[in-house]
Amino acid sequence: MTIRNLLLAATALALASPVWAQSAPTITPQPVVPTAPAPTVDDDGGLSGTVSDEAAWQDLGIAITAFATDQDLPTQTNAGTTASLGRALSDVISADLRNNGLFKPSGPAGLPQPAYPQVQSPDYPVWSARSAEMLVQGYVRQNTDGTLTIGCYLYDVQLKQQLVKGGWQVGPSDWRRAAHKCSDMVYSRLSGESPFFDSKIAYIAETGPKNRRMKRLAIMDSDGANHRYLTSGQATALTPRYSPDYKQILYLSYLNGNPRIYVYDLSTNQQRLITENRYPTFAPRWSPDGKTILYSMAIAGNTDIYKISAAGGGSAVKLTDSPGLDVGGSFSPDGSKIVFESDRSGSQQVYVMNADGSDQKRISFFGGRAATPEWSPRGDQIAFTHIAGNLRVGVMSPGGGSMRHLTDSWQDEAPTWAPNGRIIQFFRTEKNSGKATIWQVDLTGRNERKLPTPADASDPAWGPIQP
């Protein structure tokens, strides 16, 4: 729960109109093994891709060329022809690898474009002369059924070896997913880290004057593309979270005077009610297995943390019972513990407890206040909002040690982790205008990046890697 929305939610007036969903495109991609010029299709479904590892990694620079095509044909994509799509694919891959802060790729602009037969047979002397030490090449083909086959290869120029390859068959509207899968493949091969580019972000899109703010549930790709509103804004939406299986989004809505926790089904564009309360309710969160939902509820000036079945119905179980404000929080990756914030000591601080509510203990002792804690998917760190003058995003160990700041602005809050635990997303509010925007920063704190959104944006939530 964001600090700002914690106050807003407690006094929010619901709108009487229902929440209307907007339709979503169908995604039916399949992995392929790239064997240019004519790859064959596997039948195992999904968009996980097929990857083969053939040589040792060298930590070197990367050149990314425009993807080749066997015929320059019109496509159903917004890129135009297959040749234009080949350039667009490379642009996405280059931006992915550049924006994560670990690599400084060159291209595709200004680089030679390989012919279709050269995709599997790079002209290594050309790239050596350009001081390129790693090379990403690929192809795009349009199939007779209108789908696209996209192959991606990573080469070590000095060793003159292919390091890894992947291929995907996608519908025309999903070409960016294949580009992100290629980026993930290259990133994982060169860094040894888990991928994160082929993921989505849920957030709250905000428009209108401050006293009549419209807050809509929205989603977008990890790079800000393919933005889509899920709700109409006729009811206030807050604090979204993707389910572990990526099929649903959990969020809080104020409707008909009462706060309600909904689960939005992304395949049907329908939502179902989990619980409706007469009292202010905050910060719903999934358990790692998707079976349980945490939330906080304020009764008679005291706020405690509850859990309820994600199937809906049944009674909620109260996990905390201390005077003051207990707002949770998030589960550890193994589901055994919960990190939450509480002011039971006199100011907002971060606490950890077992999943059943036992053994509650404070872990933040570094001065100032601490709020909105979020456990890393790796389990090794907790991100939080540090309130000491300005609001800054910080990280600490699960025991509360090794605290350090990743941002240093006027108001940065509500951190959420990338699926691989290396990048943190948050929202930033400008001091004078009050404009809210979504940003990303890596764990070094040196690589900040603003994500494009069509409206003000808050409450980001990063989903897992897409299946």
One Martini backbone bead per residue (centre of mass of N, CA, C, O) as a GRO file, in nm:
protein
  467
    1MET     BB    1   0.095   0.036   0.024
    2THR     BB    2   0.069   0.350  -0.012
    3ILE     BB    3   0.092   0.633   0.161
    4ARG     BB    4  -0.118   0.799   0.010
    5ASN     BB    5  -0.344   0.567  -0.023
    6LEU     BB    6  -0.393   0.511   0.274
    7LEU     BB    7  -0.547   0.780   0.311
    8LEU     BB    8  -0.747   0.771   0.074
    9ALA     BB    9  -0.895   0.500   0.136
   10ALA     BB   10  -1.020   0.578   0.417
   11THR     BB   11  -1.196   0.832   0.250
   12ALA     BB   12  -1.330   0.707   0.022
   13LEU     BB   13  -1.562   0.756  -0.239
   14ALA     BB   14  -1.787   0.585  -0.390
   15LEU     BB   15  -1.904   0.466  -0.692
   16ALA     BB   16  -2.203   0.339  -0.832
   17SER     BB   17  -2.066   0.229  -1.065
   18PRO     BB   18  -1.952  -0.006  -1.248
   19VAL     BB   19  -1.700  -0.217  -1.362
   20TRP     BB   20  -1.557  -0.196  -1.683
   21ALA     BB   21  -1.443  -0.403  -1.921
   22GLN     BB   22  -1.181  -0.477  -2.144
   23SER     BB   23  -1.065  -0.620  -2.409
   24ALA     BB   24  -0.849  -0.894  -2.508
   25PRO     BB   25  -0.607  -1.045  -2.658
   26THR     BB   26  -0.502  -1.331  -2.807
   27ILE     BB   27  -0.261  -1.580  -2.693
   28THR     BB   28  -0.075  -1.821  -2.931
   29PRO     BB   29   0.215  -1.923  -2.879
   30GLN     BB   30   0.521  -2.085  -3.013
   31PRO     BB   31   0.785  -2.279  -3.011
   32VAL     BB   32   1.111  -2.285  -3.173
   33VAL     BB   33   1.364  -2.414  -3.378
   34PRO     BB   34   1.629  -2.255  -3.510
   35THR     BB   35   1.676  -2.331  -3.882
   36ALA     BB   36   1.786  -2.163  -4.088
   37PRO     BB   37   1.534  -2.094  -4.320
   38ALA     BB   38   1.342  -2.356  -4.180
   39PRO     BB   39   1.166  -2.381  -3.923
   40THR     BB   40   1.034  -2.579  -3.671
   41VAL     BB   41   0.752  -2.693  -3.489
   42ASP     BB   42   0.653  -2.724  -3.186
   43ASP     BB   43   0.403  -2.887  -2.932
   44ASP     BB   44   0.429  -2.753  -2.620
   45GLY     BB   45   0.377  -2.470  -2.597
   46GLY     BB   46   0.394  -2.158  -2.551
   47LEU     BB   47   0.676  -1.902  -2.471
   48SER     BB   48   0.968  -2.033  -2.390
   49GLY     BB   49   1.138  -2.179  -2.576
   50THR     BB   50   1.450  -2.265  -2.740
   51VAL     BB   51   1.766  -2.355  -2.584
   52SER     BB   52   2.117  -2.344  -2.672
   53ASP     BB   53   2.434  -2.444  -2.530
   54GLU     BB   54   2.783  -2.397  -2.675
   55ALA     BB   55   2.944  -2.186  -2.483
   56ALA     BB   56   3.138  -1.966  -2.342
   57TRP     BB   57   3.143  -1.683  -2.160
   58GLN     BB   58   3.185  -1.337  -2.255
   59ASP     BB   59   3.255  -1.013  -2.123
   60LEU     BB   60   3.113  -0.831  -2.379
   61GLY     BB   61   3.029  -0.669  -2.639
   62ILE     BB   62   2.732  -0.555  -2.835
   63ALA     BB   63   2.585  -0.647  -3.146
   64ILE     BB   64   2.282  -0.531  -3.324
   65THR     BB   65   2.093  -0.643  -3.576
   66ALA     BB   66   1.897  -0.651  -3.822
   67PHE     BB   67   1.656  -0.851  -3.912
   68ALA     BB   68   1.604  -1.092  -4.128
   69THR     BB   69   1.459  -1.177  -4.459
   70ASP     BB   70   1.333  -1.360  -4.727
   71GLN     BB   71   1.072  -1.164  -4.743
   72ASP     BB   72   0.912  -0.858  -4.832
   73LEU     BB   73   0.627  -0.850  -4.642
   74PRO     BB   74   0.329  -0.798  -4.547
   75THR     BB   75   0.185  -0.719  -4.233
   76GLN     BB   76  -0.022  -0.717  -3.927
   77THR     BB   77   0.158  -0.510  -3.822
   78ASN     BB   78   0.286  -0.190  -3.718
   79ALA     BB   79   0.560  -0.222  -3.904
   80GLY     BB   80   0.455  -0.362  -4.182
   81THR     BB   81   0.702  -0.521  -4.287
   82THR     BB   82   0.937  -0.761  -4.242
   83ALA     BB   83   1.174  -0.562  -4.254
   84SER     BB   84   1.064  -0.363  -4.045
   85LEU     BB   85   1.036  -0.575  -3.822
   86GLY     BB   86   1.335  -0.645  -3.799
   87ARG     BB   87   1.411  -0.364  -3.689
   88ALA     BB   88   1.214  -0.357  -3.447
   89LEU     BB   89   1.326  -0.597  -3.295
   90SER     BB   90   1.612  -0.477  -3.252
   91ASP     BB   91   1.523  -0.227  -3.096
   92VAL     BB   92   1.407  -0.376  -2.852
   93ILE     BB   93   1.660  -0.534  -2.771
   94SER     BB   94   1.848  -0.293  -2.734
   95ALA     BB   95   1.676  -0.151  -2.516
   96ASP     BB   96   1.674  -0.371  -2.307
   97LEU     BB   97   1.991  -0.397  -2.268
   98ARG     BB   98   2.040  -0.093  -2.205
   99ASN     BB   99   1.820  -0.037  -1.961
  100ASN     BB  100   1.944  -0.241  -1.733
  101GLY     BB  101   2.277  -0.148  -1.698
  102LEU     BB  102   2.488  -0.384  -1.809
  103PHE     BB  103   2.469  -0.273  -2.107
  104LYS     BB  104   2.625  -0.151  -2.440
  105PRO     BB  105   2.476  -0.150  -2.709
  106SER     BB  106   2.480  -0.179  -3.064
  107GLY     BB  107   2.226  -0.080  -3.240
  108PRO     BB  108   2.118  -0.113  -3.559
  109ALA     BB  109   2.212   0.151  -3.620
  110GLY     BB  110   2.497   0.159  -3.838
  111LEU     BB  111   2.478  -0.138  -3.924
  112PRO     BB  112   2.515  -0.412  -4.072
  113GLN     BB  113   2.306  -0.614  -4.279
  114PRO     BB  114   2.222  -0.923  -4.295
  115ALA     BB  115   2.166  -1.175  -4.472
  116TYR     BB  116   1.981  -1.446  -4.449
  117PRO     BB  117   2.226  -1.661  -4.472
  118GLN     BB  118   2.401  -1.503  -4.231
  119VAL     BB  119   2.268  -1.578  -3.960
  120GLN     BB  120   2.444  -1.867  -3.942
  121SER     BB  121   2.694  -1.691  -4.102
  122PRO     BB  122   2.903  -1.498  -3.995
  123ASP     BB  123   3.108  -1.205  -4.054
  124TYR     BB  124   3.361  -1.183  -3.851
  125PRO     BB  125   3.562  -0.968  -3.970
  126VAL     BB  126   3.362  -0.733  -3.969
  127TRP     BB  127   3.324  -0.732  -3.652
  128SER     BB  128   3.619  -0.707  -3.568
  129ALA     BB  129   3.665  -0.429  -3.714
  130ARG     BB  130   3.429  -0.308  -3.504
  131SER     BB  131   3.480  -0.429  -3.206
  132ALA     BB  132   3.308  -0.677  -3.195
  133GLU     BB  133   3.233  -0.951  -2.953
  134MET     BB  134   2.923  -0.947  -2.979
  135LEU     BB  135   2.641  -1.116  -3.154
  136VAL     BB  136   2.316  -1.021  -3.282
  137GLN     BB  137   2.097  -1.236  -3.463
  138GLY     BB  138   1.823  -1.260  -3.714
  139TYR     BB  139   1.478  -1.355  -3.793
  140VAL     BB  140   1.189  -1.313  -4.022
  141ARG     BB  141   0.878  -1.495  -4.078
  142GLN     BB  142   0.607  -1.559  -4.287
  143ASN     BB  143   0.331  -1.744  -4.266
  144THR     BB  144   0.053  -1.886  -4.413
  145ASP     BB  145  -0.124  -1.824  -4.133
  146GLY     BB  146   0.017  -1.529  -4.032
  147THR     BB  147   0.242  -1.599  -3.879
  148LEU     BB  148   0.548  -1.580  -3.685
  149THR     BB  149   0.900  -1.635  -3.732
  150ILE     BB  150   1.154  -1.611  -3.469
  151GLY     BB  151   1.504  -1.567  -3.467
  152CYS     BB  152   1.792  -1.617  -3.233
  153TYR     BB  153   2.144  -1.508  -3.206
  154LEU     BB  154   2.454  -1.582  -3.030
  155TYR     BB  155   2.786  -1.446  -3.071
  156ASP     BB  156   3.135  -1.511  -3.074
  157VAL     BB  157   3.371  -1.342  -3.241
  158GLN     BB  158   3.647  -1.447  -3.140
  159LEU     BB  159   3.555  -1.763  -3.141
  160LYS     BB  160   3.348  -1.831  -3.363
  161GLN     BB  161   3.066  -1.870  -3.189
  162GLN     BB  162   2.785  -2.018  -3.079
  163LEU     BB  163   2.602  -1.977  -2.778
  164VAL     BB  164   2.291  -1.910  -2.861
  165LYS     BB  165   1.939  -2.011  -2.915
  166GLY     BB  166   1.613  -1.895  -3.053
  167GLY     BB  167   1.249  -1.966  -3.098
  168TRP     BB  168   0.935  -1.814  -3.236
  169GLN     BB  169   0.580  -1.845  -3.253
  170VAL     BB  170   0.362  -1.576  -3.358
  171GLY     BB  171   0.151  -1.344  -3.347
  172PRO     BB  172   0.137  -1.033  -3.475
  173SER     BB  173   0.076  -0.895  -3.181
  174ASP     BB  174   0.351  -1.067  -3.046
  175TRP     BB  175   0.641  -0.968  -3.138
  176ARG     BB  176   0.755  -0.842  -2.872
  177ARG     BB  177   0.785  -1.108  -2.717
  178ALA     BB  178   1.013  -1.221  -2.892
  179ALA     BB  179   1.211  -0.994  -2.827
  180HIS     BB  180   1.214  -1.043  -2.518
  181LYS     BB  181   1.313  -1.336  -2.537
  182CYS     BB  182   1.580  -1.266  -2.663
  183SER     BB  183   1.679  -1.084  -2.436
  184ASP     BB  184   1.668  -1.300  -2.218
  185MET     BB  185   1.869  -1.494  -2.344
  186VAL     BB  186   2.112  -1.300  -2.351
  187TYR     BB  187   2.113  -1.210  -2.058
  188SER     BB  188   2.145  -1.493  -1.929
  189ARG     BB  189   2.408  -1.579  -2.079
  190LEU     BB  190   2.588  -1.321  -1.982
  191SER     BB  191   2.498  -1.299  -1.657
  192GLY     BB  192   2.340  -1.553  -1.507
  193GLU     BB  193   2.054  -1.452  -1.502
  194SER     BB  194   1.741  -1.408  -1.475
  195PRO     BB  195   1.473  -1.325  -1.637
  196PHE     BB  196   1.237  -1.014  -1.735
  197PHE     BB  197   1.118  -0.892  -2.006
  198ASP     BB  198   0.877  -1.114  -2.023
  199SER     BB  199   0.676  -0.889  -1.882
  200LYS     BB  200   0.444  -0.735  -1.653
  201ILE     BB  201   0.251  -0.434  -1.562
  202ALA     BB  202   0.085  -0.308  -1.292
  203TYR     BB  203  -0.140  -0.019  -1.252
  204ILE     BB  204  -0.224   0.326  -1.178
  205ALA     BB  205  -0.428   0.538  -1.351
  206GLU     BB  206  -0.413   0.904  -1.352
  207THR     BB  207  -0.686   1.142  -1.353
  208GLY     BB  208  -0.744   1.457  -1.290
  209PRO     BB  209  -0.825   1.617  -1.031
  210LYS     BB  210  -0.748   1.594  -0.698
  211ASN     BB  211  -1.065   1.592  -0.600
  212ARG     BB  212  -1.117   1.398  -0.889
  213ARG     BB  213  -0.974   1.119  -0.908
  214MET     BB  214  -0.887   0.894  -1.157
  215LYS     BB  215  -0.868   0.527  -1.105
  216ARG     BB  216  -0.701   0.287  -1.307
  217LEU     BB  217  -0.665  -0.019  -1.431
  218ALA     BB  218  -0.339  -0.128  -1.556
  219ILE     BB  219  -0.133  -0.239  -1.838
  220MET     BB  220   0.210  -0.353  -1.927
  221ASP     BB  221   0.499  -0.375  -2.033
  222SER     BB  222   0.826  -0.360  -1.914
  223ASP     BB  223   0.867  -0.102  -2.139
  224GLY     BB  224   0.556   0.034  -2.182
  225ALA     BB  225   0.412  -0.132  -2.373
  226ASN     BB  226   0.097  -0.225  -2.437
  227HIS     BB  227  -0.126  -0.054  -2.334
  228ARG     BB  228  -0.397  -0.119  -2.080
  229TYR     BB  229  -0.719  -0.096  -1.983
  230LEU     BB  230  -0.945  -0.256  -1.737
  231THR     BB  231  -1.085   0.002  -1.632
  232SER     BB  232  -1.298   0.293  -1.631
  233GLY     BB  233  -1.316   0.470  -1.338
  234GLN     BB  234  -1.597   0.447  -1.178
  235ALA     BB  235  -1.391   0.308  -0.986
  236THR     BB  236  -1.167   0.282  -0.752
  237ALA     BB  237  -0.824   0.190  -0.790
  238LEU     BB  238  -0.591  -0.032  -0.608
  239THR     BB  239  -0.324  -0.220  -0.551
  240PRO     BB  240  -0.189  -0.416  -0.756
  241ARG     BB  241  -0.161  -0.786  -0.831
  242TYR     BB  242  -0.011  -1.049  -0.949
  243SER     BB  243  -0.033  -1.361  -1.006
  244PRO     BB  244   0.175  -1.635  -1.014
  245ASP     BB  245   0.022  -1.735  -1.303
  246TYR     BB  246  -0.083  -1.460  -1.464
  247LYS     BB  247  -0.420  -1.468  -1.472
  248GLN     BB  248  -0.430  -1.244  -1.238
  249ILE     BB  249  -0.573  -0.956  -1.059
  250LEU     BB  250  -0.521  -0.784  -0.768
  251TYR     BB  251  -0.764  -0.557  -0.606
  252LEU     BB  252  -0.876  -0.240  -0.501
  253SER     BB  253  -1.224  -0.125  -0.437
  254TYR     BB  254  -1.452   0.148  -0.447
  255LEU     BB  255  -1.800   0.051  -0.378
  256ASN     BB  256  -2.082   0.161  -0.243
  257GLY     BB  257  -1.896   0.255   0.025
  258ASN     BB  258  -1.714  -0.008  -0.012
  259PRO     BB  259  -1.460  -0.214   0.023
  260ARG     BB  260  -1.303  -0.413  -0.239
  261ILE     BB  261  -1.191  -0.739  -0.333
  262TYR     BB  262  -1.041  -0.826  -0.640
  263VAL     BB  263  -1.045  -1.056  -0.923
  264TYR     BB  264  -0.884  -1.045  -1.236
  265ASP     BB  265  -0.950  -1.199  -1.540
  266LEU     BB  266  -0.752  -1.209  -1.831
  267SER     BB  267  -0.917  -1.418  -2.017
  268THR     BB  268  -1.229  -1.290  -1.953
  269ASN     BB  269  -1.270  -1.002  -1.822
  270GLN     BB  270  -1.332  -1.086  -1.526
  271GLN     BB  271  -1.476  -1.050  -1.196
  272ARG     BB  272  -1.421  -1.126  -0.845
  273LEU     BB  273  -1.525  -1.153  -0.522
  274ILE     BB  274  -1.370  -1.179  -0.210
  275THR     BB  275  -1.426  -0.901  -0.039
  276GLU     BB  276  -1.647  -0.715   0.188
  277ASN     BB  277  -1.627  -0.407   0.369
  278ARG     BB  278  -1.701  -0.158   0.620
  279TYR     BB  279  -1.397  -0.114   0.630
  280PRO     BB  280  -1.103  -0.010   0.595
  281THR     BB  281  -0.894  -0.118   0.316
  282PHE     BB  282  -0.570  -0.284   0.249
  283ALA     BB  283  -0.325  -0.435   0.073
  284PRO     BB  284  -0.344  -0.669  -0.129
  285ARG     BB  285  -0.203  -1.014  -0.123
  286TRP     BB  286  -0.022  -1.272  -0.231
  287SER     BB  287   0.063  -1.583  -0.227
  288PRO     BB  288   0.289  -1.792  -0.381
  289ASP     BB  289   0.040  -2.013  -0.440
  290GLY     BB  290  -0.247  -1.845  -0.468
  291LYS     BB  291  -0.443  -1.921  -0.199
  292THR     BB  292  -0.373  -1.641  -0.058
  293ILE     BB  293  -0.492  -1.338   0.113
  294LEU     BB  294  -0.383  -1.029   0.198
  295TYR     BB  295  -0.494  -0.785   0.451
  296SER     BB  296  -0.613  -0.467   0.567
  297MET     BB  297  -0.797  -0.349   0.868
  298ALA     BB  298  -1.005  -0.087   1.001
  299ILE     BB  299  -1.099  -0.077   1.358
  300ALA     BB  300  -1.139   0.161   1.573
  301GLY     BB  301  -0.832   0.270   1.494
  302ASN     BB  302  -0.748  -0.031   1.416
  303THR     BB  303  -0.488  -0.207   1.239
  304ASP     BB  304  -0.499  -0.520   1.065
  305ILE     BB  305  -0.403  -0.848   0.969
  306TYR     BB  306  -0.524  -1.057   0.704
  307LYS     BB  307  -0.663  -1.376   0.593
  308ILE     BB  308  -0.770  -1.532   0.277
  309SER     BB  309  -0.920  -1.698   0.050
  310ALA     BB  310  -0.890  -1.689  -0.302
  311ALA     BB  311  -1.185  -1.820  -0.350
  312GLY     BB  312  -1.357  -1.723  -0.140
  313GLY     BB  313  -1.499  -1.694   0.126
  314GLY     BB  314  -1.526  -1.719   0.432
  315SER     BB  315  -1.302  -1.658   0.688
  316ALA     BB  316  -1.106  -1.444   0.839
  317VAL     BB  317  -0.766  -1.417   0.950
  318LYS     BB  318  -0.605  -1.299   1.226
  319LEU     BB  319  -0.255  -1.189   1.271
  320THR     BB  320  -0.301  -0.920   1.426
  321ASP     BB  321  -0.297  -0.747   1.782
  322SER     BB  322  -0.219  -0.429   1.780
  323PRO     BB  323  -0.172  -0.123   1.852
  324GLY     BB  324  -0.259   0.037   1.558
  325LEU     BB  325  -0.061   0.006   1.252
  326ASP     BB  326  -0.116  -0.277   1.036
  327VAL     BB  327   0.064  -0.334   0.726
  328GLY     BB  328   0.025  -0.569   0.456
  329GLY     BB  329   0.250  -0.697   0.262
  330SER     BB  330   0.482  -0.974   0.229
  331PHE     BB  331   0.594  -1.260   0.114
  332SER     BB  332   0.793  -1.493   0.106
  333PRO     BB  333   0.884  -1.710  -0.138
  334ASP     BB  334   0.807  -1.968   0.063
  335GLY     BB  335   0.565  -1.859   0.269
  336SER     BB  336   0.672  -1.839   0.584
  337LYS     BB  337   0.668  -1.517   0.559
  338ILE     BB  338   0.603  -1.171   0.679
  339VAL     BB  339   0.607  -0.846   0.566
  340PHE     BB  340   0.564  -0.535   0.757
  341GLU     BB  341   0.388  -0.257   0.885
  342SER     BB  342   0.441  -0.054   1.193
  343ASP     BB  343   0.344   0.171   1.486
  344ARG     BB  344   0.390   0.031   1.777
  345SER     BB  345   0.666   0.211   1.845
  346GLY     BB  346   0.559   0.518   1.714
  347SER     BB  347   0.654   0.426   1.421
  348GLN     BB  348   0.719   0.347   1.117
  349GLN     BB  349   0.790  -0.004   1.060
  350VAL     BB  350   0.961  -0.306   1.015
  351TYR     BB  351   0.824  -0.638   0.996
  352VAL     BB  352   0.831  -0.985   1.110
  353MET     BB  353   0.650  -1.294   1.034
  354ASN     BB  354   0.481  -1.552   1.043
  355ALA     BB  355   0.221  -1.683   0.853
  356ASP     BB  356   0.048  -1.720   1.140
  357GLY     BB  357   0.161  -1.456   1.331
  358SER     BB  358   0.413  -1.535   1.456
  359ASP     BB  359   0.691  -1.387   1.557
  360GLN     BB  360   0.701  -1.072   1.609
  361LYS     BB  361   0.943  -0.842   1.448
  362ARG     BB  362   1.171  -0.601   1.441
  363ILE     BB  363   1.411  -0.467   1.170
  364SER     BB  364   1.402  -0.148   1.190
  365PHE     BB  365   1.711   0.067   1.303
  366PHE     BB  366   1.791   0.353   1.103
  367GLY     BB  367   1.595   0.563   1.105
  368GLY     BB  368   1.315   0.681   1.080
  369ARG     BB  369   1.094   0.561   0.841
  370ALA     BB  370   0.905   0.255   0.742
  371ALA     BB  371   0.766   0.130   0.426
  372THR     BB  372   0.645  -0.077   0.191
  373PRO     BB  373   0.722  -0.377   0.196
  374GLU     BB  374   0.932  -0.602  -0.023
  375TRP     BB  375   0.999  -0.910  -0.127
  376SER     BB  376   1.223  -1.081  -0.279
  377PRO     BB  377   1.233  -1.346  -0.502
  378ARG     BB  378   1.510  -1.446  -0.360
  379GLY     BB  379   1.506  -1.359  -0.033
  380ASP     BB  380   1.762  -1.141   0.030
  381GLN     BB  381   1.552  -0.891   0.018
  382ILE     BB  382   1.416  -0.564   0.119
  383ALA     BB  383   1.193  -0.341   0.010
  384PHE     BB  384   1.148   0.023   0.069
  385THR     BB  385   1.027   0.308   0.242
  386HIS     BB  386   1.214   0.595   0.325
  387ILE     BB  387   1.144   0.824   0.602
  388ALA     BB  388   1.374   1.111   0.578
  389GLY     BB  389   1.212   1.353   0.472
  390ASN     BB  390   1.237   1.207   0.227
  391LEU     BB  391   1.144   0.971  -0.023
  392ARG     BB  392   1.299   0.646  -0.033
  393VAL     BB  393   1.455   0.382  -0.185
  394GLY     BB  394   1.518   0.071  -0.019
  395VAL     BB  395   1.745  -0.176   0.121
  396MET     BB  396   1.743  -0.501   0.294
  397SER     BB  397   1.770  -0.736   0.498
  398PRO     BB  398   1.571  -0.967   0.663
  399GLY     BB  399   1.722  -0.851   0.940
  400GLY     BB  400   1.795  -0.521   0.867
  401GLY     BB  401   2.049  -0.506   0.720
  402SER     BB  402   2.221  -0.337   0.480
  403MET     BB  403   2.135  -0.049   0.436
  404ARG     BB  404   2.017   0.115   0.127
  405HIS     BB  405   2.006   0.347  -0.125
  406LEU     BB  406   1.859   0.395  -0.465
  407THR     BB  407   1.731   0.677  -0.404
  408ASP     BB  408   1.711   1.067  -0.454
  409SER     BB  409   1.422   1.210  -0.387
  410TRP     BB  410   1.132   1.342  -0.280
  411GLN     BB  411   0.910   1.096  -0.395
  412ASP     BB  412   0.969   0.760  -0.327
  413GLU     BB  413   0.759   0.463  -0.384
  414ALA     BB  414   0.651   0.147  -0.392
  415PRO     BB  415   0.813  -0.115  -0.422
  416THR     BB  416   0.899  -0.345  -0.699
  417TRP     BB  417   0.985  -0.652  -0.838
  418ALA     BB  418   1.151  -0.822  -1.039
  419PRO     BB  419   1.162  -1.154  -1.116
  420ASN     BB  420   1.498  -1.155  -1.058
  421GLY     BB  421   1.584  -0.928  -0.830
  422ARG     BB  422   1.744  -0.661  -0.986
  423ILE     BB  423   1.482  -0.486  -1.015
  424ILE     BB  424   1.320  -0.172  -0.938
  425GLN     BB  425   0.998  -0.048  -0.877
  426PHE     BB  426   0.841   0.284  -0.889
  427PHE     BB  427   0.707   0.592  -0.759
  428ARG     BB  428   0.703   0.940  -0.864
  429THR     BB  429   0.675   1.261  -0.707
  430GLU     BB  430   0.633   1.578  -0.778
  431LYS     BB  431   0.660   1.861  -0.594
  432ASN     BB  432   0.488   2.077  -0.762
  433SER     BB  433   0.277   1.905  -0.950
  434GLY     BB  434   0.215   1.588  -0.856
  435LYS     BB  435   0.335   1.404  -1.052
  436ALA     BB  436   0.308   1.061  -1.156
  437THR     BB  437   0.572   0.809  -1.192
  438ILE     BB  438   0.745   0.545  -1.345
  439TRP     BB  439   1.023   0.354  -1.215
  440GLN     BB  440   1.365   0.233  -1.255
  441VAL     BB  441   1.607   0.029  -1.061
  442ASP     BB  442   1.894  -0.088  -0.975
  443LEU     BB  443   2.106  -0.224  -0.723
  444THR     BB  444   2.312   0.021  -0.757
  445GLY     BB  445   2.148   0.308  -0.822
  446ARG     BB  446   2.254   0.415  -1.130
  447ASN     BB  447   1.986   0.298  -1.300
  448GLU     BB  448   1.759   0.505  -1.423
  449ARG     BB  449   1.402   0.471  -1.533
  450LYS     BB  450   1.146   0.589  -1.733
  451LEU     BB  451   0.814   0.516  -1.790
  452PRO     BB  452   0.578   0.506  -2.027
  453THR     BB  453   0.268   0.695  -1.993
  454PRO     BB  454  -0.052   0.833  -2.066
  455ALA     BB  455  -0.047   0.877  -1.753
  456ASP     BB  456  -0.055   0.888  -1.455
  457ALA     BB  457   0.148   0.685  -1.212
  458SER     BB  458   0.083   0.410  -0.982
  459ASP     BB  459   0.117   0.127  -0.814
  460PRO     BB  460   0.327  -0.082  -0.891
  461ALA     BB  461   0.335  -0.424  -1.053
  462TRP     BB  462   0.532  -0.699  -1.093
  463GLY     BB  463   0.544  -0.961  -1.284
  464PRO     BB  464   0.608  -1.247  -1.402
  465ILE     BB  465   0.705  -1.456  -1.612
  466GLN     BB  466   0.588  -1.552  -1.898
  467PRO     BB  467   0.452  -1.854  -2.037
   0.00000   0.00000   0.00000
